[in-house]
Structures are given as C-alpha cells and as structure tokens.
C-alpha cells in the first residue's frame, strides 16, 4: 500500500524556491506600485512549480503503462483554470482587483490535481506554502507598501 504522505526534501526545496523567487520578483513590482505584487507572483510561481512537479511524478508513476497518457486531462485543467482566473480579475476605478485570487485559484487547481493523482506530499506541501504566501507575505508587504508610497511621493517612479 502506498504511503499517504512522505516528506520529500526535493519537492519541498523545489516548491519553496519557487515561492521565494516569486516573492523577490513581486517585491520589486510592489515597490513600483504595480498591480501584481508579492503574493500574486509567489502564487503563480508556486503554481507553475506544482504543475511541473506533478508532471514529473506522473511520468514516473505511469512510465510502464503503454498507451496511457494521464497528462491529457491534466493539461486541460491548467488551460481551463486560466479562464476561471481571468474571470476573477476586474478593473475598478483604475485599479486591478482579483489578481491574487486568480493566482490562488490557479495554484489550488494544481493542488487538486496533485491530490487527484495521489501525490499527497505535493498537495500538502503546496497548501502549506499557499497559506504562507497569503498570510505571512501579507505582513511582509505592509512595510514595502510604505516604502513604495514614499518613493512615489519623491517622484522617483
């Protein structure tokens, strides 16, 4: 019987690096008051990493089954969730809203796919990282928003 959850340092490292690098890029975007900031970039980076890790795991899991391609449906989920995410983004009073929600929907689709394929370690690790992005990075953004506001007032932007 397969183990439900196995701590996989390689998966933790891959997903965590994706989150960290997304946060770095998002920090720069936040400093210059762009619509997509730290959380959005971190979620999109994590989502992309989740889909890649799932693809690698699928290739290993179904390697011996000739004529079986479980990635066909999975690839359509990635495309379909993009449309759902696009619908979550709205422009209101010259401000884009819903970018983080769209990123969250996208990465959550990856988590659902991981669970559906039985890759519970990927699903749990990714869920933890999403919550980290949405809860902890929120507090990291506050001082950066203050710096960004100061930069804008100085006319540097």
C-alpha positions as CSV (number, residue, x, y, z in Angstrom):
1,X,0.0,0.0,0.0
2,X,1.3,3.5,-0.9
3,X,2.1,5.8,2.0
4,X,-0.3,8.7,2.1
5,X,2.3,11.3,2.9
6,X,6.1,11.1,2.6
7,X,8.3,14.0,3.4
8,X,10.2,14.7,0.2
9,X,13.0,17.2,0.6
10,X,13.4,17.5,-3.1
11,X,9.8,18.6,-3.5
12,X,9.9,20.9,-0.5
13,X,13.0,22.5,-2.0
14,X,11.6,23.0,-5.5
15,X,8.3,24.4,-4.3
16,X,10.0,26.6,-1.6
17,X,12.5,28.1,-4.1
18,X,9.6,28.9,-6.5
19,X,7.8,30.7,-3.7
20,X,10.9,32.6,-2.6
21,X,11.8,33.7,-6.1
22,X,8.2,34.7,-6.8
23,X,8.3,36.8,-3.7
24,X,11.5,38.5,-4.8
25,X,10.1,39.5,-8.2
26,X,6.8,40.5,-6.5
27,X,8.7,42.8,-4.1
28,X,10.2,44.8,-7.0
29,X,6.7,45.0,-8.6
30,X,5.2,46.1,-5.3
31,X,7.9,48.8,-4.7
32,X,6.9,50.4,-8.0
33,X,3.1,50.1,-7.2
34,X,2.3,47.6,-9.9
35,X,-0.9,45.6,-9.7
36,X,0.6,42.2,-9.2
37,X,2.7,42.1,-6.1
38,X,4.4,39.7,-3.8
39,X,1.5,37.3,-3.2
40,X,0.4,37.1,-6.8
41,X,3.9,36.5,-8.1
42,X,4.6,33.9,-5.4
43,X,1.3,32.1,-6.1
44,X,1.9,32.0,-9.9
45,X,5.5,30.8,-9.4
46,X,4.3,28.1,-6.9
47,X,1.5,27.1,-9.3
48,X,3.9,26.6,-12.2
49,X,6.3,24.6,-9.9
50,X,3.4,22.4,-8.7
51,X,2.4,21.6,-12.3
52,X,6.0,20.7,-13.2
53,X,6.5,18.6,-10.1
54,X,3.1,16.8,-10.8
55,X,4.2,16.2,-14.5
56,X,7.5,14.6,-13.3
57,X,5.6,12.5,-10.8
58,X,3.0,11.4,-13.4
59,X,5.8,10.4,-15.8
60,X,7.3,8.2,-13.2
61,X,4.0,6.7,-11.9
62,X,2.7,5.7,-15.4
63,X,6.1,5.0,-17.1
64,X,5.3,1.3,-17.7
65,X,1.8,1.7,-19.0
66,X,1.9,1.8,-22.8
67,X,-0.8,3.9,-24.3
68,X,-1.8,5.6,-21.0
69,X,-1.5,9.4,-21.0
70,X,-2.9,10.8,-17.8
71,X,-1.5,14.2,-18.6
72,X,-4.1,14.9,-21.3
73,X,-6.9,15.7,-18.8
74,X,-4.4,17.4,-16.5
75,X,-3.2,19.7,-19.3
76,X,-6.7,20.8,-20.0
77,X,-7.2,21.6,-16.3
78,X,-4.3,24.0,-16.5
79,X,-5.8,25.8,-19.5
80,X,-9.4,25.8,-18.1
81,X,-8.4,27.2,-14.8
82,X,-6.7,30.1,-16.6
83,X,-10.1,31.1,-17.9
84,X,-11.6,30.9,-14.5
85,X,-8.8,33.0,-13.1
86,X,-9.2,35.6,-15.8
87,X,-12.8,35.9,-14.8
88,X,-11.8,36.7,-11.2
89,X,-9.8,39.7,-12.3
90,X,-11.7,43.0,-12.6
91,X,-10.8,46.6,-13.2
92,X,-12.4,49.0,-10.8
93,X,-11.6,52.7,-10.6
94,X,-8.3,52.3,-12.4
95,X,-7.3,49.5,-10.1
96,X,-7.0,45.8,-10.9
97,X,-8.6,43.6,-8.4
98,X,-8.6,39.8,-8.1
99,X,-5.1,39.1,-9.2
100,X,-4.1,37.2,-6.0
101,X,-7.5,35.4,-6.1
102,X,-6.7,34.3,-9.7
103,X,-3.2,33.2,-8.7
104,X,-4.7,31.3,-5.8
105,X,-7.3,29.6,-8.0
106,X,-4.5,28.5,-10.4
107,X,-2.3,27.0,-7.7
108,X,-5.3,25.4,-6.0
109,X,-6.0,23.6,-9.3
110,X,-2.5,22.3,-9.1
111,X,-3.1,21.1,-5.6
112,X,-6.3,19.4,-6.6
113,X,-4.5,17.7,-9.4
114,X,-1.8,16.5,-7.1
115,X,-4.4,15.1,-4.7
116,X,-6.3,13.5,-7.6
117,X,-3.2,11.7,-8.8
118,X,-2.4,10.6,-5.3
119,X,0.6,12.8,-4.8
120,X,-0.4,13.8,-1.3
121,X,3.0,15.1,-0.3
122,X,2.9,17.6,-3.2
123,X,-0.6,18.6,-2.3
124,X,0.1,19.2,1.5
125,X,3.4,21.0,1.0
126,X,1.8,23.3,-1.7
127,X,-1.1,24.0,0.6
128,X,1.2,25.0,3.4
129,X,3.1,27.3,1.0
130,X,-0.1,28.9,-0.3
131,X,-1.1,29.7,3.2
132,X,2.3,31.0,3.9
133,X,2.0,33.3,0.9
134,X,-1.4,34.5,1.7
135,X,-0.9,35.0,5.5
136,X,2.7,35.7,6.2
137,X,3.6,37.6,3.0
138,X,0.7,39.9,3.6
139,X,2.5,41.2,6.7
140,X,5.8,41.5,4.7
141,X,4.0,43.6,2.1
142,X,3.0,46.3,4.6
143,X,6.4,48.0,5.1
144,X,7.2,47.6,1.4
145,X,4.0,49.4,0.5
146,X,5.1,52.2,2.8
147,X,8.5,52.5,1.1
148,X,6.7,52.4,-2.3
149,X,4.4,55.2,-1.2
150,X,7.5,57.2,-0.1
151,X,9.2,56.6,-3.5
152,X,6.1,57.7,-5.4
153,X,5.9,60.9,-3.3
154,X,9.5,61.6,-4.1
155,X,8.8,61.4,-7.8
156,X,11.4,58.6,-8.4
157,X,8.8,56.4,-10.1
